[in-house]
Structures are given as structure tokens and as C-alpha cells.
């Protein structure tokens, strides 16, 4: 979690520098539009789908101390990832004009030829990165399976460092092209920082094989196939949102991306950090047949995530405008940009708790070697998201509201429904998930968050018109103090555990 915090801080610096350099202008819209397709390719072929299938399978070998078969699996999967991503990247670069014209800007008739040409050039540069990210993502899975989390969690820090180097040294002379090359440099650094950890693993070996006749490779493929459908549905929604936002007013796409980045900062720190550490533990418990222990672990993990995500969601909703202004309102990023980003942030943050729950529950299903259930639920949710995106964008526009906020609301509502359904299916899968403990926690966390919200609102009323840094940081500090005191007063078990650990360490 500490590494995720550091990653988000560096990512925030990166976003501030990007916003200062480009604001919410057309070149940055072109960059984000171009980056959508490489992200789609990576997530389909080597992202979450591969990790969800690869880690439980590799864990099975490690639990049996079968290192030769474990490394044969690693070699085969790595070779397949390089082959698949390399081939798709080459094809994408060749067909870039058609992809930009007929997919990325589908909802933007009469496209400016200069914008189209710029997006094509950026797409071809950025397509260098997916293969590098594919290998790096696989290394993250290998290290996490060995219960090594520090360097994989730090890898995004080095990714953002690549962006920052591009902004400082390339953007002044190359403009938006410098940002694209910074993207590629970030991928190289993301991979490089993990290689030392790989070289220290026990029994490490590599063989040039695709392992198509290897039962373990086939098991990864079997588990990955349904998950791939789910990832495709999620990525299709990102593409649809990009296409809709690209067809709206100038800056809408940039505002959506920057608001999503702000919302995902607490999501990464809270939910993804915990979920990343929890998956190998869940998988090991399942491999040992300890389903009761896994149920207890899952309930405790969900409580911990809710303890942090509920106040984060409420606080970010209330403080969305001063936080956006204090972080981004410099250079080309104007007060109008702040309004656009904070508007989308309002609706994105409403779904923060739902996203956090989905992160944990999906990992629990993968550990159980059940990739079909979360995929079915996810596909249904993303289908609703697509429908909601068109509906809410139109509704917001008819109400005179900025329509890109409707895209954010669609995502939040669909994710909340997805989380609700996954809870129901997980209860059936494990014959309960200690629901009374989780409900008791939600009541305690909700009460503490409500009092926190009152304190933040009073602070904002007292500081109307003052510097955004004072309003934003003061609100965060006051909110954290009130919430911390409340959970201690309510004797929340997780807080008592943390306090006991601190006391033992100090003594």
C-alpha cells in the first residue's frame, strides 16, 4: 500500500505537469484518444485476464514445490505474450489510419485532417509500449505469486517517471510527440525495475517453448478465456466512452480521463493494493482446501476496504472542486477546465465503493478457479454501462448539464450493480461471507463518515473564496482527523488491531 501511495503521488505530479503543459486542449485529446487503443490491446492480451488465470495456476506448482514445472509454465506464457502483443502492435501500426478514422473518431464526423494525422502518428509511437508492458505485467504476477510485492508495486512509479522525463526533456522541443515517447520510456522503466527481483528467485530457468501441449498452459488458457470476455467488455466500454467524449465539446475527453485518474488514486491505494496482496493468499488457501479460512480472510479484507473507501468517496465528492483546482489549475489548465474535471469527478467518485468491492470479490473468484461468474456479471454490467452512457449523456445534455458527466455516472451505476450481484454469488459460493460482521462495519464506517462530512462542509463554508490549497488540504486534514477519532471512539476492530501493532512495535 505504501508503494501504491508513492505511485499515486508521482502519478499526480505527472498529471499536474501534463495539465500545465496542455490543459484540456485538442492535442491532449488526440493523445488520450491514441492511447485508448494500446491500452485495449494490452488489457485484452496480457492484462488482468492473464494475471487472474496465471497466478492461481502458478501458485499450485509453488504450493507443491514443483519449481521445474513452474518455470516451464512461466517460459511458455512469456513467449506467447511477446508473440501475440508484438504481432498485434505491428498490425495496429500498419492499419492506424483506418483505426483512427473508423473506430476512435467514429462519433466525430467531419474530422479535422490535422487532428486525424496527429492521432495516427501518436498511435504508432505508443504501440511500441504494449509488448513491453506485457512482459512487465507477467513479471509482476510472478513476483506477487512468490509473495514479493514491493518492486512490482513500485513499477508504476518508474512508469510515471518516464512520462515526467518526457515532459521535461522532450515536450519543449517535440510537443505532444514528446509525451508519446515519454509513454514508451515509462514502459521500459516499468519493466526494468522488476528484473532484479526476477533474477533473485529460486530455481529460475527459461526455455524457448510455447507449451501448447503443456496441461498447465492449457489451464491458464481455460481460465483466461472467460475472463478475456469480461476484459473485452470493460475495454469496449472505455472505447465507447472515448468515442462519445471525442464527439462532445473540446476538452471533454481530457476532462473524463483526468477525473478518472483522480478517482482511481484512492481506488489503487485502497482496493488494488489490498487485492494484489490478497490474491496469492486466497489462492494458497484454496490450493490447501481451506475454504473456511478463505471465507474469514475475504470478510476481513472487505471490511478493511470499506473502512477506507467509504470516507474516501464522501470526502472526494465534497472536496472535488478545490482538490482539482489546487492540483491542476496552472498554465493551460483554466478555471473552466477545473469545472469540467470536477463535474466528471463528482459522478465517478459516486462509484468508488462499488469499484473497491469488485476489485476484492473478483480476486476471490479467480482464487477459486472460477473466472466465469465474475465475467458473466461483468459483461452484463458493462452492457448496462454502454446503454447508460448514451442515455445519461443525452439526459445531461437535455438538462443543460455538461454531458461528459453522464458518462461518469453510467460507469458508477453499472459498477454498483456489478458489486451487488457479485456479493450474492460469492455468498452462495462460500456458503456465506460473514455478512453480519461486514454489515456492522458498514454502519460504523458510515456513521463516522457522516460526521466527517459535516466537519468538511463547515470548513468549506468558513473558507469560501480562500486559496484552493488551503481549502483542499485543510478539508482533507480535518476530515481525516474527525474520521480517525470516530473510528477509535466506535472501537472499530481494525483500528484496535493497528493500534496494538503500533504499541508492540514501540515497546
DADA-V973596 format. One record per run of one state. SS is the DSSP state (H for helix, E for strand, C for the rest). FROM is the first residue (numbers start at 1). TO is the last residue. If there is no record, write none. Layout:
# DADA-V973596
ss=SS from=FROM to=TO
ss=SS from=FROM to=TO
This chain:
# DADA-V973596
ss=C from=1 to=1
ss=H from=2 to=22
ss=C from=23 to=25
ss=H from=26 to=45
ss=C from=46 to=47
ss=H from=48 to=63
ss=C from=64 to=66
ss=H from=67 to=94
ss=C from=95 to=95
ss=H from=96 to=104
ss=C from=105 to=112
ss=H from=113 to=126
ss=C from=127 to=128
ss=H from=129 to=145
ss=C from=146 to=149
ss=H from=150 to=169
ss=C from=170 to=170
ss=H from=171 to=174
ss=C from=175 to=175
ss=H from=176 to=199
ss=C from=200 to=214
ss=H from=215 to=246
ss=C from=247 to=251
ss=H from=252 to=287
ss=C from=288 to=290
ss=H from=291 to=318
ss=C from=319 to=319
ss=H from=320 to=328
ss=C from=329 to=334
ss=H from=335 to=349
ss=C from=350 to=351
ss=H from=352 to=367
ss=C from=368 to=371
ss=H from=372 to=398
ss=C from=399 to=403
ss=H from=404 to=430
ss=C from=431 to=434
ss=H from=435 to=462
ss=C from=463 to=467
ss=H from=468 to=489
ss=C from=490 to=492
ss=H from=493 to=506
ss=C from=507 to=507
